[in-house]
Amino acid sequence: MEYVIEMLNIRKEFPGIVANDDVSVRLIKGEIHALLGENGAGKSTLMSVLFGMYRPEKGIIKKNGIEINIKDPNEANRQGIGMVHQHFKLVENFTALQNIILGVEDTKNGVLLMDDARTKVVELSEKYGLMIKPDELIENMTVGMQQRVEILKMLYRENEILIFDEPTAVLTPQEIDELMSIMRKLVKEDKSIIFITHKLNEIKEVADRCTVLRKGKGIGTVDVETTTKEEMSEMMVGRKIDLKIDKALTKPGKIIFEVENLSVISKWSKKKVVNNVSLKVRQGEIVCIAGIDGNGQSDLVYALTGIGPHLGGKITLNGEDITDSSIRHRNKAGMAHIPEDRHKYGLILDYKLSKNLVLKKYFEEGFQKNKVINYSNVKEYSDKLIEKYDVRTGQGSNTLTRSMSGGNQQKAILAREIEENPEILIAVQPTRGLDVGAIEYIHKQLVKQRDAGRAILLISLELDEVMNLSDKILVIYEGEIVAALNPEETNIKELGLYMAGSKRSEVVS
């Protein structure tokens, strides 16, 4: 059997934790090889070793049977290894084209030669269906479009071994289908792919083999076609996982959160991206806004939470008009927010975990006196939340938040927001990029809050999540609510028609 890459007996350590403990992965030329494991299992770390971002304490890497030394990402690229990272490595105030060629630019007399690069990028984008605007700034692009730029960076360098780290975490269902098709095309052209994902459906659809990691150790490699999703999930977490959300019938109470005729203008295009949206969320119910990414969801949430501006309309929380209130006032009035981008809006990555867990409380009595923070009380509170919400860290409250896995960062945000005992919890893509164990945990927490009488507004691109978790579905298309659906009386096909704009309901209240 021809192995294009062999990672043998890899060990990688960080302070307080062994991320990879004697792990081996072998990639067959021309295959799609899935890497499956819980958040914190060591998948991204292992691939960062292969890409030269980390140096392992032990183990060797072979390419085509010959041992190689990958000391940095430039050497990885020279070896034909490319990587699309879960959290994008893009310069926000550069254009798409500038990002794609960054580091491999052609110059003449100190002047960038952009014409040939532009031609090559356009050809690649057309060939693989990754249509982008080469001159658009990254900061003006949706996350889905930024993902395309990341993939084009790798294709532009003509890498033959392609690492995709959670590539579908930020994509719509339609974009995911397109990516699966792109991956199949790539392996037909003699490229070999390592595909990190938490989504068992995607593994079954596109992967040939799957290596499972658990708590830094390799559990085994299986043939995807002959292994069930249940078997793979049990290998991943060491126990049986309930893939179906179990919740009682809703018993909604009074209206907690109401939005009336809200409109928002994009700060980039100056166009109206949210148009006359009205909705209500009651005690003890989960109302979900479903839609294809880029239909105004982000701008709507920014306006609701105070992060961004609004053009007109009214926002009411427990009878109080909070339309023009500050973010802190909204928080104190009973609003909690799990943001779409946990790095940009949810956490201060270079703070310790303890500080992130008190971001909404540090100014309260008990956490400060005369404007001096009582770090002993902060740590005590943080330790309690870490244990209660099973946030897994290397150094407990003293862990640098940046060093934590995505799933545990998300658990930390969930812990901080729920412990505020909110009246309304606005949860935006709460399970984005998480493994089935973490998804199960977060879904149970949301249902638990709903059953405790909380009002929950969920914004999700995951159709299974929308159908299984919601008590009521509002479909957004081009900034307008075009349907109000009962999940018990609709299906994914009908939901998709509304999301694509092919169908519209007359009554959407």
Secondary structure, DSSP 4 states (H G I P E B T S, - for coil): --EEEEEEEEEEEETTEEEEEEEEEEEETT-EEEEEE-TTSSHHHHHHHHTTSS--SEEEEEETTEEE---SHHHHHHTTEEEE-SS----TTSBHHHHHHTTS--EETTEE-HHHHHHHHHHHHHHHT----TTSBGGGS-HHHHHHHHHHHHHHTT-SEEEEESTTTT--HHHHHHHHHHHHHHHHTT-EEEEE-S-HHHHHHH-SEEEEEETTEEEEEEEGGGS-HHHHHHHHHSS----S---PPP---SEEEEEEEEEEE-TTT-SEEEEEEEEEEETTEEEEEE--TTSSHHHHHHHHHTSS--SEEEEEETTEE-TT--HHHHHHHTEEEE-S-IIIII--TTSBHHHHHTTTTTTSBTTEETTEE-HHHHHHHHHHHHHHTT---SSGGGSBGGGS-HHHHHHHHHHHHHTT--SEEEEESTTTT--HHHHHHHHHHHHHHHHTT-EEEEEES-HHHHHHH-SEEEEEETTEEEEEE-GGG--HHHHHHHHTTS---S---
